Amino acid sequence: MRARHLILAALAAGASVSLAPPAAADPYKWCAQYGGFWGGGGRNCGFVTYRQCMATVHGIGGSCEPNPFYTGRRETTGSGRKIRKHRRE
């Protein structure tokens, strides 16, 4: 009887995990890092493209870097396969 309760509890826990809604993807792939005076500055991770980010920091100073929290689609070929980067050895 005790084993039956453990099995039912495990099944219920598994069902609740599989029914959880998926997390929302962060579509913003690029962050602008602004300089600022005396080590201040700011960060804006609201850019979909690198070109958008660079247009924002142009003239006011700063740089663009990949968003560490980006959870959107990865780059793929037209067939849906990941693009492989070739290493030089």
PyRosetta script that sets phi, psi and omega in degrees:
from pyrosetta import init, pose_from_sequence

init()
pose = pose_from_sequence("MRARHLILAALAAGASVSLAPPAAADPYKWCAQYGGFWGGGGRNCGFVTYRQCMATVHGIGGSCEPNPFYTGRRETTGSGRKIRKHRRE")
pose.set_psi(1, -41.5)
pose.set_omega(1, -179.3)
pose.set_phi(2, -65.3)
pose.set_psi(2, -39.9)
pose.set_omega(2, 178.7)
pose.set_phi(3, -63.2)
pose.set_psi(3, -37.1)
pose.set_omega(3, 178.9)
pose.set_phi(4, -62.5)
pose.set_psi(4, -41.5)
pose.set_omega(4, 178.8)
pose.set_phi(5, -65.7)
pose.set_psi(5, -39.2)
pose.set_omega(5, 178.3)
pose.set_phi(6, -65.4)
pose.set_psi(6, -40.8)
pose.set_omega(6, 179.1)
pose.set_phi(7, -65.1)
pose.set_psi(7, -44.0)
pose.set_omega(7, 178.8)
pose.set_phi(8, -63.8)
pose.set_psi(8, -39.4)
pose.set_omega(8, 178.5)
pose.set_phi(9, -65.1)
pose.set_psi(9, -40.6)
pose.set_omega(9, 179.2)
pose.set_phi(10, -65.6)
pose.set_psi(10, -41.4)
pose.set_omega(10, 178.3)
pose.set_phi(11, -64.6)
pose.set_psi(11, -40.7)
pose.set_omega(11, 179.1)
pose.set_phi(12, -65.0)
pose.set_psi(12, -40.3)
pose.set_omega(12, 178.8)
pose.set_phi(13, -65.5)
pose.set_psi(13, -42.1)
pose.set_omega(13, 178.8)
pose.set_phi(14, -64.2)
pose.set_psi(14, -38.6)
pose.set_omega(14, 179.3)
pose.set_phi(15, -67.0)
pose.set_psi(15, -38.5)
pose.set_omega(15, -178.8)
pose.set_phi(16, -69.0)
pose.set_psi(16, -32.7)
pose.set_omega(16, 178.0)
pose.set_phi(17, -71.3)
pose.set_psi(17, -41.1)
pose.set_omega(17, -177.8)
pose.set_phi(18, -72.8)
pose.set_psi(18, -18.9)
pose.set_omega(18, 179.9)
pose.set_phi(19, -91.7)
pose.set_psi(19, -3.6)
pose.set_omega(19, -179.2)
pose.set_phi(20, -67.8)
pose.set_psi(20, 140.0)
pose.set_omega(20, 179.8)
pose.set_phi(21, -69.4)
pose.set_psi(21, 149.5)
pose.set_omega(21, 179.5)
pose.set_phi(22, -67.9)
pose.set_psi(22, 150.4)
pose.set_omega(22, 178.8)
pose.set_phi(23, -71.5)
pose.set_psi(23, 147.6)
pose.set_omega(23, 178.7)
pose.set_phi(24, -70.7)
pose.set_psi(24, 139.0)
pose.set_omega(24, 179.9)
pose.set_phi(25, -80.4)
pose.set_psi(25, 144.5)
pose.set_omega(25, 174.9)
pose.set_phi(26, -90.3)
pose.set_psi(26, 106.8)
pose.set_omega(26, -173.4)
pose.set_phi(27, -80.8)
pose.set_psi(27, -3.5)
pose.set_omega(27, -174.0)
pose.set_phi(28, -93.8)
pose.set_psi(28, 106.7)
pose.set_omega(28, -171.9)
pose.set_phi(29, -84.5)
pose.set_psi(29, -18.4)
pose.set_omega(29, -173.4)
pose.set_phi(30, -125.0)
pose.set_psi(30, 145.7)
pose.set_omega(30, 177.3)
pose.set_phi(31, -119.3)
pose.set_psi(31, 139.6)
pose.set_omega(31, 172.5)
pose.set_phi(32, -97.3)
pose.set_psi(32, 127.9)
pose.set_omega(32, 177.3)
pose.set_phi(33, -108.9)
pose.set_psi(33, 113.1)
pose.set_omega(33, -177.6)
pose.set_phi(34, -91.6)
pose.set_psi(34, 145.0)
pose.set_omega(34, -178.0)
pose.set_phi(35, -70.7)
pose.set_psi(35, -72.7)
pose.set_omega(35, -177.8)
pose.set_phi(36, 83.0)
pose.set_psi(36, 167.6)
pose.set_omega(36, -179.4)
pose.set_phi(37, -89.7)
pose.set_psi(37, 146.4)
pose.set_omega(37, 174.8)
pose.set_phi(38, 53.6)
pose.set_psi(38, 41.0)
pose.set_omega(38, 176.7)
pose.set_phi(39, 80.7)
pose.set_psi(39, 3.1)
pose.set_omega(39, 177.9)
pose.set_phi(40, -78.5)
pose.set_psi(40, -153.0)
pose.set_omega(40, 178.5)
pose.set_phi(41, 121.2)
pose.set_psi(41, -166.2)
pose.set_omega(41, -177.9)
pose.set_phi(42, -158.4)
pose.set_psi(42, 179.9)
pose.set_omega(42, -178.0)
pose.set_phi(43, -139.9)
pose.set_psi(43, 135.5)
pose.set_omega(43, 178.3)
pose.set_phi(44, -130.7)
pose.set_psi(44, 111.8)
pose.set_omega(44, -179.8)
pose.set_phi(45, -103.3)
pose.set_psi(45, 54.2)
pose.set_omega(45, -177.2)
pose.set_phi(46, -121.4)
pose.set_psi(46, 38.0)
pose.set_omega(46, -177.0)
pose.set_phi(47, -122.9)
pose.set_psi(47, 130.8)
pose.set_omega(47, 179.9)
pose.set_phi(48, -80.4)
pose.set_psi(48, -37.9)
pose.set_omega(48, -178.0)
pose.set_phi(49, -119.0)
pose.set_psi(49, 157.0)
pose.set_omega(49, 176.1)
pose.set_phi(50, -63.6)
pose.set_psi(50, -37.7)
pose.set_omega(50, -179.3)
pose.set_phi(51, -62.8)
pose.set_psi(51, -39.8)
pose.set_omega(51, 176.8)
pose.set_phi(52, -61.4)
pose.set_psi(52, -44.8)
pose.set_omega(52, -179.3)
pose.set_phi(53, -62.2)
pose.set_psi(53, -47.6)
pose.set_omega(53, -179.2)
pose.set_phi(54, -63.8)
pose.set_psi(54, -35.9)
pose.set_omega(54, 177.9)
pose.set_phi(55, -64.0)
pose.set_psi(55, -32.8)
pose.set_omega(55, -179.7)
pose.set_phi(56, -72.9)
pose.set_psi(56, -44.2)
pose.set_omega(56, -176.8)
pose.set_phi(57, -82.1)
pose.set_psi(57, -13.7)
pose.set_omega(57, -179.7)
pose.set_phi(58, -62.2)
pose.set_psi(58, 123.0)
pose.set_omega(58, 176.9)
pose.set_phi(59, 92.3)
pose.set_psi(59, -21.0)
pose.set_omega(59, 179.1)
pose.set_phi(60, -111.0)
pose.set_psi(60, -8.2)
pose.set_omega(60, 178.2)
pose.set_phi(61, 89.5)
pose.set_psi(61, 145.1)
pose.set_omega(61, 179.7)
pose.set_phi(62, 135.6)
pose.set_psi(62, -175.5)
pose.set_omega(62, -179.3)
pose.set_phi(63, -145.6)
pose.set_psi(63, 168.3)
pose.set_omega(63, 178.7)
pose.set_phi(64, -117.2)
pose.set_psi(64, 140.4)
pose.set_omega(64, 179.0)
pose.set_phi(65, -144.2)
pose.set_psi(65, 158.2)
pose.set_omega(65, 179.3)
pose.set_phi(66, -61.5)
pose.set_psi(66, 142.4)
pose.set_omega(66, 177.8)
pose.set_phi(67, -72.5)
pose.set_psi(67, 119.7)
pose.set_omega(67, -179.0)
pose.set_phi(68, -69.0)
pose.set_psi(68, -14.2)
pose.set_omega(68, -178.9)
pose.set_phi(69, -105.7)
pose.set_psi(69, 12.0)
pose.set_omega(69, -179.6)
pose.set_phi(70, -64.6)
pose.set_psi(70, 126.8)
pose.set_omega(70, -178.9)
pose.set_phi(71, -125.2)
pose.set_psi(71, 15.3)
pose.set_omega(71, -178.5)
pose.set_phi(72, -78.1)
pose.set_psi(72, -163.0)
pose.set_omega(72, -177.8)
pose.set_phi(73, -68.6)
pose.set_psi(73, 144.4)
pose.set_omega(73, 173.3)
pose.set_phi(74, -86.7)
pose.set_psi(74, 159.5)
pose.set_omega(74, 178.8)
pose.set_phi(75, -66.0)
pose.set_psi(75, 133.4)
pose.set_omega(75, 178.9)
pose.set_phi(76, -135.7)
pose.set_psi(76, 165.4)
pose.set_omega(76, 171.9)
pose.set_phi(77, -80.5)
pose.set_psi(77, 178.2)
pose.set_omega(77, 179.6)
pose.set_phi(78, -62.5)
pose.set_psi(78, -23.6)
pose.set_omega(78, -178.0)
pose.set_phi(79, -85.9)
pose.set_psi(79, -2.0)
pose.set_omega(79, 179.9)
pose.set_phi(80, 92.9)
pose.set_psi(80, -1.6)
pose.set_omega(80, 178.3)
pose.set_phi(81, -83.2)
pose.set_psi(81, 149.2)
pose.set_omega(81, 177.9)
pose.set_phi(82, -67.3)
pose.set_psi(82, 146.9)
pose.set_omega(82, 176.1)
pose.set_phi(83, -80.5)
pose.set_psi(83, 128.6)
pose.set_omega(83, 179.6)
pose.set_phi(84, -94.9)
pose.set_psi(84, 135.6)
pose.set_omega(84, 175.3)
pose.set_phi(85, -93.4)
pose.set_psi(85, 127.4)
pose.set_omega(85, -179.1)
pose.set_phi(86, -84.5)
pose.set_psi(86, 133.6)
pose.set_omega(86, 176.8)
pose.set_phi(87, -93.9)
pose.set_psi(87, 143.2)
pose.set_omega(87, 174.5)
pose.set_phi(88, -96.1)
pose.set_psi(88, 134.5)
pose.set_omega(88, 179.2)
pose.set_phi(89, -124.8)
pose.dump_pdb("model.pdb")
